[in-house]
C-alpha cells in the first residue's frame, strides 16, 4: 500500500494535490497532509510514509532543511516546486523526482508510477537523499551522479565516467575503472542532466566526457581514455574538433 505524506505550507496547494492523488492514483493508498514542516518531522515517525510529496519553498524550514532533520529518511521523495534551476539539477543528479507547480495530473501519475517501479527494486532511498543534500552544498562540478538500478544505488564522480552509450530506453555507462553499468534511462535524459557538466553528444547513441577525448581519426572515430572508440556523426564533427582544438 502506498503511504503518502504531503508536506506543503500552502493549505490550498496541499489539498489540491491530495484531490489529484485520490482521483488519478488507483493503487491502494493512505494519504496524510501536513502544512507545518516542524510538525511533519514528528508525523514521519508515527505515520512512516513510503513517499513524501515535499514542497521546497516553505518559510522557516524549506524542503531540503526538512530532509536534513527528518528522523528517518528511508522513504522516496517527489518534490513539488516552482521552477528553480539549481535545485532541480541537484534533484535530478540524485535520481529523485520533482513536479512543477501547478501540478499536472498526467505528470503526477507518471511520477507515482516511477515511484512504484523504484520500490519493486532494492533501492536505497536514504542514499539518494543523502546524495541530494551533499550536492546542494557543492559546486556543480563536484556533484555526484546517483544511478539507481535493481542491484541498488551507485554514486559516481563525473571525472570517472568516460562515456555513455544509448540503446532504446537504456543507457550503458563506461568508467575509467570498473565494469560498465546498464541503466533503465534514455541517453537523452542523461544528456539533459549532464549538460553544462563537461559532457557532449557526439552521436545519436553516444554521450562523451570531454575530459576523456584523445583524438578524432580520419574515419570519424573518436578515441577516448582506455582505448575506447566511438563514432562521430557528420553534423557533430565540427563541435568535436572545437573541443579537441581548445585542449
C-alpha positions, 0 to 999 in steps of 0.5 A: 500500500502506498503511504503518502505524506504531503508536506506543503505550507500552502493549505490550498496547494496541499489539498489540491494535490491530495484531490489529484492523488485520490482521483488519478492514483488507483493503487491502494493508498493512505494519504496524510497532509501536513502544512507545518514542516516542524510538525511533519518531522514528528508525523514521519515517525508515527505515520512512516510514509513510503513517499513524501510529496515535499514542497521546497519553498516553505518559510522557516524550514524549506524542503531540503532543511526538512530532509536534513532533520527528518528522523528517518529518511528511508522513504522516496521523495517527489518534490513539488516546486516552482521552477528553480534551476539549481535545485532541480539539477541537484534533484535530478543528479540524485535520481529523485523526482520533482513536479512543477507547480501547478501540478499536472495530473498526467505528470503526477501519475507518471511520477507515482508510477516511477515511484512504484517501479523504484520500490519493486527494486532494492533501492536505497532511498536514504542514499539518494537523499543523502546524495541530494543534500551533499550536492546542494552544498557543492559546486556543480562540478563536484556533484555526484551522479546517483544511478539507481538500478535493481542491484541498488544505488551507485554514486559516481564522480563525473571525472570517472565516467568516460562515456555513455552509450544509448540503446532504446530506453537504456543507457550503458555507462563506461568508467575509467575503472570498473565494469560498465553499468546498464541503466533503465534511462534514455541517453537523452535524459542523461544528456539533459542532466549532464549538460553544462557538466563537461559532457557532449553528444557526439552521436545519436547513441553516444554521450562523451566526457570531454575530459576523456577525448584523445583524438578524432581519426580520419574515419570519424572515430573518436578515441577516448581514455582506455582505448575506447572508440566511438563514432562521430556523426557528420553534423557533430564533427565540427563541435568535436574538433572545437573541443579537441582544438581548445585542449 
